[in-house]
Amino acid sequence: MTSAAWSSTVTPIGELTGCGFAGNGWPGSTPGRVGPSPVTIATRTSPALAGVAAVTGEKSRGVYISSVGASVKQRLIDADGAAIYSLGHLLFVRQGTLFAQKLNSSRMQFEGKPLLVSERVPVDGVNLGAFSASDTGSIAYRTGTVEDQSQFVWFDRTGKEIQKLGPPVVFPGFGELSPDGRRVVLHRTVKGNNNIWLLDARGLLTPFTSDPSAENFPIWAPDGRKIAFNSNRTGVFDLYQKRVDGSGTMDLLLATPFVKSPTDWSFDGRFILYRSTDPKSGKDIWALDLSNKKTFPVVQTSFVEKNGQFSPDGKWIAYESNESGRFEIYIQPFPGPGEKSQISLNGGIHVRWRGDGKELFYIGLDGGLMAVSVRIDPKTQVIEAGPPELLFRPRLPGNLLQDNSRPQYMVSRDGQRFLVNIVPETSSASPINIIFNWKPKQ
């Protein structure tokens, strides 16, 4: 693959798979990088920092380094999150303290002792520290605690708060409401480990999985007895299921060479929609037929398609795609063939169906919760969608357009209440401190 803007070839750096690794992320580079971005990979003659290669436990978590084209990475140091290279030094947070240590990039190893920059520097749930550094000698950081807490809250259609569910939680992933509406399944990061948790009507959080590998993106079976999710316990994120009552073993549903995450389970229990990342076509929507374990593409183009959701009768799917140049909401027949119809007008993500299939909800690109009435003619299969209506603007956490962003709200079957993962009003970040002309001791 080549980049037209820079006439450069994209080359992979070392992979870390198996051994309970959660995955690789947050790459950086040493001198010799090309392009305008501080996260562009290095040239062939200089090593590239691989960022946090794993966060699944003390033995694997840390910062790794590799040369472009190399097959393996070398572990540099244990760290709480991603590291940044600046002025011949690597900046990293370990046990809440920001350090800088001289890095010999040609030998790919540290020299001397780490220098303390600041204490009480937090790292968030996706392993990003609250600091940054430039090549000109400036360091920006803040101190305090992680501020990415959020709270599940029930709202009515006007945005009026009905009830809080549980206490504020640090970095909960997206949630899925159980078929009976009594529990929420979610993934969250605790001490650097991603696992599946259950939240009951009393607000009690209990772990559902506890494997040292990463487990994410849980969805309910339509009868509420099983939960499907992805896990990288064998190196690649494959699809698994586990009984809610804890009986039996964790069953492998699907293993392929590509990263996968489930997004919805059909109401008849036969199909699971999942997102698959293919190096050739990118991010597409596939379906797994549980009756024969066969898979097939549902929406596969050169654009990004994700967050597929079954209609209540299982004959349609709603999803988001950026084929127009921005993300919009579409409906198309399942399993196909048939034409798709655009539902949103000014951009949209994170679609949900009402329980009777007569209304769709989604988040507008300005953060508003939208509602659209939907009628599908039973004879002609023509979709009639009403104009999008703004219900209210919830205080949603994080970057909604990021690659792995999933719906941060759930809908009651009658479409009258919404359980939203919001940022508490009391949440506030500490001031940012800046060190100018930072010159490390030689």
CORTA-V277062 format. One record per helix or strand of 2 or more residues. SS is the DSSP state (A for helix, B for strand). FROM is the first residue (numbers start at 1). LEN is the number of residues. If there is no record, write none. Layout:
# CORTA-V277062
ss=SS from=FROM len=LEN
ss=SS from=FROM len=LEN
This chain:
# CORTA-V277062
ss=B from=2 len=2
ss=B from=8 len=2
ss=B from=47 len=8
ss=B from=62 len=6
ss=B from=74 len=4
ss=B from=84 len=3
ss=B from=89 len=6
ss=B from=97 len=8
ss=B from=109 len=10
ss=B from=131 len=3
ss=B from=139 len=3
ss=B from=149 len=8
ss=B from=161 len=10
ss=B from=172 len=6
ss=B from=183 len=8
ss=B from=193 len=8
ss=B from=205 len=3
ss=B from=215 len=6
ss=B from=226 len=6
ss=B from=238 len=6
ss=B from=251 len=4
ss=B from=260 len=6
ss=B from=271 len=8
ss=B from=282 len=8
ss=B from=294 len=6
ss=B from=305 len=6
ss=B from=316 len=6
ss=B from=328 len=6
ss=B from=341 len=2
ss=B from=349 len=5
ss=B from=359 len=5
ss=B from=369 len=8
ss=B from=383 len=3
ss=B from=389 len=4
ss=B from=409 len=3
ss=B from=417 len=6
ss=B from=433 len=3
